[in-house]
Amino acid sequence: MREIERKVWEALRKVRDPELKVSMVDAGLIKKVEEKGGVVTVEFTLTTPFCPYADLLALAIKKAAESVEGVKEARVRIVGIKM
């Protein structure tokens, strides 16, 4: 794992799922972090199909990833539902 990817994972630990009241990382909702040339892609899942917090979570994930030194841009994708 690249250093930037490791730091992004650490930053994502601060993003909490408002329903579960735990970190998205600890809940197993962050599925992938990949960095290429300063652009980070983060893939995550939701806990329900019509999660009212989907946009809020995506924005929080993007901000957390972009707070890491060396990250120029963060792209966030929802990749499924964890039931």
Backbone bond lengths (Angstrom), bond angles and torsions (degrees), N, CA, C in turn:
res aa  C-N    CA-C-N  psi(-1)  N-CA   C-N-CA  omega(-1)  CA-C   N-CA-C  phi
1 M - - - 1.450 - - 1.529 108.75 -
2 R 1.302 115.30 135.13 1.461 120.55 179.32 1.522 110.30 -71.34
3 E 1.323 115.58 154.90 1.468 121.62 -178.77 1.535 111.12 -58.41
4 I 1.326 117.30 -45.08 1.468 119.62 -180.00 1.525 110.11 -61.85
5 E 1.317 117.91 -41.60 1.465 120.87 179.24 1.524 110.25 -61.65
6 R 1.323 117.02 -42.66 1.471 120.73 178.21 1.524 110.94 -60.36
7 K 1.339 116.06 -42.94 1.467 120.09 -179.76 1.523 111.57 -67.92
8 V 1.317 117.46 -34.64 1.469 120.31 176.88 1.527 109.52 -65.53
9 W 1.337 117.36 -44.20 1.473 120.01 176.64 1.529 110.11 -55.55
10 E 1.337 116.76 -43.21 1.473 120.59 178.80 1.522 110.47 -61.84
11 A 1.328 117.16 -45.20 1.471 121.09 -179.55 1.526 110.75 -63.23
12 L 1.318 117.26 -35.81 1.461 120.93 -179.13 1.519 112.72 -69.79
13 R 1.317 117.90 -18.65 1.475 120.59 176.62 1.527 111.21 -62.66
14 K 1.331 117.16 -20.69 1.473 121.29 -179.98 1.528 112.04 -82.76
15 V 1.330 117.26 -12.91 1.462 120.83 179.60 1.522 107.99 -85.91
16 R 1.326 115.39 117.09 1.463 120.26 -175.45 1.524 110.93 -107.66
17 D 1.312 115.43 139.42 1.458 120.57 173.59 1.531 106.97 -73.44
18 P 1.342 118.46 122.51 1.466 120.22 -175.43 1.529 114.21 -66.07
19 E 1.312 117.71 -23.86 1.464 119.74 179.20 1.525 112.07 -86.04
20 L 1.333 116.24 -41.82 1.467 120.43 -178.42 1.518 112.52 -81.46
21 K 1.334 116.51 -22.42 1.478 122.78 179.88 1.530 112.35 65.76
22 V 1.331 116.46 28.50 1.462 121.64 176.74 1.519 109.06 -135.24
23 S 1.314 115.73 166.03 1.453 122.38 177.34 1.521 110.44 -59.95
24 M 1.325 115.64 142.16 1.468 120.44 176.11 1.529 110.27 -59.24
25 V 1.325 116.99 -35.89 1.468 121.41 179.12 1.527 109.56 -66.71
26 D 1.330 116.57 -50.01 1.468 120.55 -178.03 1.529 112.11 -64.15
27 A 1.324 116.77 -29.85 1.462 120.81 178.74 1.528 111.80 -79.07
28 G 1.329 117.38 -6.15 1.461 120.95 179.82 1.524 113.41 77.38
29 L 1.336 116.79 20.00 1.458 120.73 -177.15 1.523 113.76 -88.63
30 I 1.334 117.30 -18.47 1.461 120.83 174.67 1.525 106.24 -88.09
31 K 1.303 116.85 117.95 1.461 121.38 -173.77 1.521 113.77 -97.66
32 K 1.332 116.90 -31.15 1.459 118.46 -174.49 1.517 110.12 -156.94
33 V 1.329 115.42 139.29 1.461 122.73 171.09 1.517 105.89 -130.72
34 E 1.314 115.43 123.85 1.465 120.04 -178.66 1.527 108.69 -137.13
35 E 1.339 116.66 135.43 1.455 121.78 -179.27 1.519 110.52 -121.86
36 K 1.317 115.75 134.33 1.460 121.98 173.98 1.519 107.87 -142.14
37 G 1.312 116.65 116.25 1.457 121.15 176.58 1.513 114.81 60.00
38 G 1.295 116.90 32.87 1.463 120.82 179.17 1.520 114.27 87.20
39 V 1.324 117.25 -3.61 1.466 121.59 176.73 1.532 107.59 -100.61
40 V 1.319 114.93 122.97 1.467 121.09 -177.47 1.523 109.24 -107.02
41 T 1.305 116.17 133.36 1.461 121.92 173.26 1.528 107.46 -110.52
42 V 1.326 115.61 127.96 1.461 121.75 177.92 1.524 107.49 -119.93
43 E 1.322 116.36 126.95 1.452 121.86 175.98 1.527 108.31 -110.93
44 F 1.341 115.53 134.74 1.458 119.38 179.59 1.520 110.59 -141.36
45 T 1.328 114.68 162.72 1.461 121.07 177.68 1.519 109.34 -113.90
46 L 1.313 114.96 161.36 1.456 122.20 176.44 1.525 109.02 -104.06
47 T 1.325 116.23 164.21 1.472 119.89 179.40 1.521 112.33 -90.91
48 T 1.337 117.39 -18.97 1.456 121.74 178.20 1.526 109.40 -140.79
49 P 1.313 118.11 152.03 1.470 120.68 -177.37 1.528 113.42 -60.55
50 F 1.308 117.76 -35.94 1.463 121.10 -177.39 1.523 110.41 -113.40
51 C 1.308 116.45 46.55 1.466 122.25 -177.58 1.533 110.28 -57.32
52 P 1.329 117.06 120.90 1.464 119.76 -179.39 1.530 112.72 -70.96
53 Y 1.316 117.33 -10.90 1.462 121.97 -177.35 1.528 113.37 -103.14
54 A 1.320 118.33 7.45 1.468 121.31 -174.44 1.527 112.23 -54.56
55 D 1.321 117.24 -49.63 1.467 119.98 -179.02 1.518 111.58 -66.38
56 L 1.318 116.47 -40.86 1.463 121.27 178.99 1.529 110.52 -62.59
57 L 1.318 116.84 -43.48 1.464 120.98 179.35 1.526 111.03 -65.31
58 A 1.328 116.96 -43.42 1.467 120.31 179.16 1.526 110.84 -60.56
59 L 1.326 116.76 -42.06 1.464 120.52 178.83 1.530 111.44 -66.49
60 A 1.329 116.97 -41.57 1.469 120.70 178.99 1.532 110.65 -64.58
61 I 1.320 117.28 -39.45 1.468 121.97 177.90 1.521 109.91 -64.42
62 K 1.337 116.63 -44.64 1.465 121.53 179.43 1.523 110.75 -60.52
63 K 1.324 116.68 -47.58 1.470 120.82 -179.80 1.521 111.38 -62.90
64 A 1.320 117.48 -42.51 1.465 120.82 179.86 1.524 110.60 -62.71
65 A 1.328 116.40 -45.11 1.466 119.86 -179.72 1.531 110.96 -64.73
66 E 1.316 116.77 -41.75 1.469 120.03 -178.21 1.522 112.90 -73.83
67 S 1.317 117.59 -11.07 1.467 120.23 176.55 1.525 112.00 -78.11
68 V 1.319 116.71 -11.85 1.466 121.84 -178.24 1.531 109.65 -80.39
69 E 1.309 115.41 130.69 1.460 120.79 178.60 1.528 110.22 -59.11
70 G 1.312 115.50 131.83 1.454 120.98 -179.76 1.520 114.00 98.91
71 V 1.329 116.36 -12.77 1.460 120.26 178.06 1.528 108.36 -89.38
72 K 1.324 115.89 119.89 1.458 121.77 179.34 1.525 111.42 -88.59
73 E 1.314 115.55 -34.19 1.460 121.53 -177.01 1.516 109.11 -155.43
74 A 1.335 115.84 145.53 1.461 120.50 175.16 1.518 108.73 -121.78
75 R 1.305 115.23 132.91 1.471 122.57 175.69 1.528 107.26 -113.37
76 V 1.297 115.45 131.93 1.464 120.70 -174.54 1.523 109.26 -121.27
77 R 1.346 114.96 133.03 1.469 120.41 -179.70 1.530 110.15 -131.64
78 I 1.322 114.01 137.65 1.461 119.95 171.06 1.520 106.70 -87.92
79 V 1.338 115.91 127.26 1.465 119.91 -173.99 1.527 114.10 -117.20
80 G 1.309 117.60 8.32 1.456 118.51 177.80 1.509 113.14 156.71
81 I 1.302 114.21 -170.46 1.454 123.30 -179.00 1.517 108.32 -122.87
82 K 1.335 116.85 130.84 1.460 121.06 175.27 1.515 108.16 -101.23
83 M 1.309 115.57 115.72 1.470 118.86 -177.49 1.504 109.89 -111.29
